[in-house]
Amino acid sequence: MGDKSPKSNQKKSSQKQAKASSSNQKKNAAVAAKQAAGKKK
């Protein structure tokens, strides 16, 4: 269970980064959409 091998730690950190980057992309997309909607008016 508590695998402390470098390989498992690397996998966990890469999954965390992927999760963070995907949420950041969603935030940026939402901001861009709001800005585009604001420009249209």
N, C-alpha and C positions, 0 to 999 in steps of 0.2 A: 504493500500500500504506500507507505511513506518512502518512495524511491528518491534517493538523493543523488542519483547519478547525473553527470553533466548533461547527458542526452535528454533526460526527462525534464530537467530544469530549462534547457534550451527550448524544448517544445512548449512548455508552459508559458515562457516569456514571449515566444513568437505568437502564441494564440492570444495573449493579452494585448500585444501590439496590434494584431489584426483586428481585434474587437474595438480597440480605441480608435484606430484609423477609420473603421467603417462608421462608427458613431460620429466622428469628426466630419466625414464626408456627408453624412445625412444633415448635420448642422449647417455645413457650408451650402449644401443644396437648398436647404430651407431659406437661408439668408439670401442666396442668389435669387430664389423665386420671389421673395418679398421685394427685393430691390427691383426686379424686372416688373413686377406688378405695380410698384410705385411709379416707375418711369412711364408706364403706359397711360396713367391718368393725366 
